[in-house]
Amino acid sequence: MVYVGPLTNFDLLRAWTADKCNALVREITFDNAEELTEEGLPFMILFHDPEDKQIVEDYNKIVAKELLTEKNSINFVTADGNKFSHPLHHLGKSLKDLPLIAIDSFRHMYLFPDIKDMTVPGRLKQFVADLHSGKLHREFHHGPDKVASNDKLMLGDQPPPHTDPPESTFRKLQPSRNRYTILRDEL
């Protein structure tokens, strides 16, 4: 793995090193959470039991196979459900509900409907696409999108239930705005 691009092109060199040095799926801990949140990308988080190594392996394989093109728009992370029980609580979940997947946009947390669907081709990619299109946010505030006019017959004339999405808990791990950083203009 040798860099063959021009050394005078900083952006290309930086992109190459980031691609080679950063794992596609990283483990989030309290030690690296600030660093990860500083990147400003939403998280797709696999909350898991630390003893369950297989689900982490499966998640890594699926992300590498189906979501590689999304690596510049979302951070794929795994989180020990025991250590990160507070975000689980905000999702209305507990340790007995592990494993589960959620996207944290630093505004809200969106729960992937069923962990078993993780292996269905295209499901996680669609979940990420729904985040980027605003569908997850819209459906949290206004209920599910209507699919067909027959839905009204099935639901009666009742309005969709109003939902309150859980707020992001990972945004609290972001660096202080008062902290000096080279990532934003300080002058």
Helices and strands as residue ranges (DSSP letters): H 10-21, E 25-28, H 33-38, E 43-48, H 53-66, G 68-70, E 75-80, H 85-90, G 95-97, E 100-104, E 109-111, G 115-119, H 123-133, H 135-142, H 150-155, G 170-173
